[in-house]
């Protein structure tokens, strides 16, 4: 009798888990493939995230991670274009809502920009000062 109760409980628990999508092998496989792609630097994948329960929360969290990573890449590309191609030396990457390592990365890039721009700006200042001094004589 105890074995029957345990078996019934196990079936009942499995049925409840399946209803929430937590044991869906296909969904878990999609999550694994998306995580592997992200580990390889591909954040273009999104998961359905329509499920209830733990699997739905995992899918939504993965999607948020992928969106943040793609957003940071787009922001770094923007600032690189504005400084490198357009010559806007005062431009810096924005860290809107960034926390943790995302914020650290933006601050590191902005520090690098400052370190690279400072000598260029200083040389330009000296050249302008020299040119203005040469005209006064």
C-alpha positions in Angstrom: 0.0 0.0 0.0 2.8 2.4 0.8 4.4 1.7 -2.6 1.1 2.4 -4.3 0.7 5.8 -2.5 4.3 6.7 -3.4 3.7 5.8 -7.0 0.5 7.8 -7.1 2.2 10.7 -5.5 5.0 10.6 -8.0 2.6 10.4 -10.9 0.5 13.3 -9.5 3.6 15.4 -8.9 4.9 14.7 -12.4 1.5 15.6 -13.9 1.5 18.9 -12.0 5.1 19.6 -13.2 4.2 18.8 -16.8 1.2 21.2 -16.6 3.5 24.1 -15.7 6.0 23.0 -18.4 8.9 22.4 -16.0 9.7 18.9 -17.3 9.3 19.6 -21.0 12.4 18.1 -22.6 12.0 20.1 -25.8 11.8 23.4 -23.9 14.8 22.4 -21.8 16.7 21.6 -25.0 15.9 25.0 -26.4 17.1 26.7 -23.2 20.3 24.6 -23.3 20.9 25.5 -27.0 20.3 29.2 -26.3 22.6 29.1 -23.3 25.3 27.4 -25.4 24.9 30.1 -28.2 25.2 32.8 -25.6 28.3 31.3 -24.1 29.7 31.4 -27.7 28.8 35.1 -27.9 25.5 34.8 -29.9 22.8 36.7 -28.0 20.3 36.8 -30.9 18.2 33.9 -29.7 15.0 34.4 -27.7 12.9 31.9 -25.9 9.0 31.9 -25.9 8.7 32.7 -22.2 5.0 32.1 -22.3 5.0 29.3 -19.8 4.0 29.4 -16.2 6.3 28.1 -13.5 10.0 27.7 -13.2 10.6 27.0 -16.9 8.8 30.2 -17.9 10.8 32.2 -15.4 14.1 30.7 -16.8 13.1 31.6 -20.3 12.2 35.2 -19.3 15.5 35.5 -17.4 17.5 34.2 -20.4 15.7 36.7 -22.7 16.5 39.6 -20.4 20.2 38.5 -20.3 20.3 38.3 -24.1 18.6 41.7 -24.5 21.0 43.4 -22.0 24.0 41.9 -23.8 22.8 43.0 -27.2 21.9 46.4 -25.9 25.4 46.9 -24.5 27.0 45.8 -27.8 24.8 48.4 -29.6 25.8 51.1 -27.2 29.5 50.3 -27.5 29.2 50.3 -31.3 27.4 53.7 -31.1 30.1 55.4 -29.0 32.9 53.8 -31.1 31.3 55.2 -34.3 30.8 58.7 -32.8 34.3 59.0 -31.4 36.2 57.0 -34.1 34.5 58.1 -37.3 32.7 61.4 -36.3 35.5 62.7 -34.1 33.2 63.5 -31.2 35.8 63.2 -28.5 33.5 64.1 -25.6 31.1 61.2 -26.3 31.0 58.4 -23.7 29.0 55.1 -23.5 25.8 55.4 -21.5 25.2 53.0 -18.7 21.4 53.5 -18.4 20.2 51.0 -15.8 23.4 49.0 -15.9 24.5 47.1 -12.8 27.2 44.7 -11.8 29.5 43.6 -14.6 27.5 45.5 -17.2 28.2 48.8 -15.4 31.9 47.8 -14.8 32.3 47.2 -18.6 30.9 50.6 -19.5 33.1 52.3 -16.9 36.2 50.5 -18.2 35.4 51.5 -21.8 34.8 55.1 -20.8 38.0 55.1 -18.8 39.9 53.8 -21.9 38.3 56.5 -24.0 39.4 59.1 -21.5 42.9 57.7 -21.5 43.1 57.8 -25.3 41.4 61.1 -25.8 43.4 63.1 -23.2 46.7 63.1 -25.1 45.0 63.9 -28.4 43.1 66.8 -26.8 46.3 68.0 -25.1 48.3 68.0 -28.3 45.5 69.9 -30.0 45.5 72.5 -27.2 49.3 72.9 -27.5 49.1 73.3 -31.3 46.4 75.9 -31.0 48.3 77.8 -28.3 51.5 77.7 -30.5 49.6 79.0 -33.5 48.0 81.8 -31.5 51.4 82.7 -30.0 53.0 82.7 -33.4 50.5 85.2 -34.7 51.1 87.6 -31.8 54.7 88.0 -32.6 
